Amino acid sequence: MKNKVKEVLANLLKVKIEELKDDVSLQNSIGVDSTEMVESVIALEKSFGVKLNIKEITKNSTISDIANNIQSKLAK
């Protein structure tokens, strides 16, 4: 799951997958701004077919947090 999340975000944000660490927030690690966060949420929703709460994703979420959030929605 984390690898797929990293793949989607790396393609969208034009960064190397290696830059996307599991335990660091997107905003702190690669300086993702608010517009990019919204675009990231939309891309993740399309990729996984789930509806994400943007507030949950943007509040300093790590890759692990995002993957767990998506996983929990897929399990429902």
Number of C-alpha atoms within 10 A of each C-alpha: 14 18 14 13 21 24 16 19 24 17 12 14 15 9 14 12 15 9 13 22 16 18 12 17 22 24 17 12 13 14 10 15 12 11 8 16 18 15 14 22 20 15 17 23 15 12 12 17 12 14 14 17 11 13 11 12 20 20 11 14 20 21 23 19 18 23 20 14 16 21 15 10 14 12 6 5
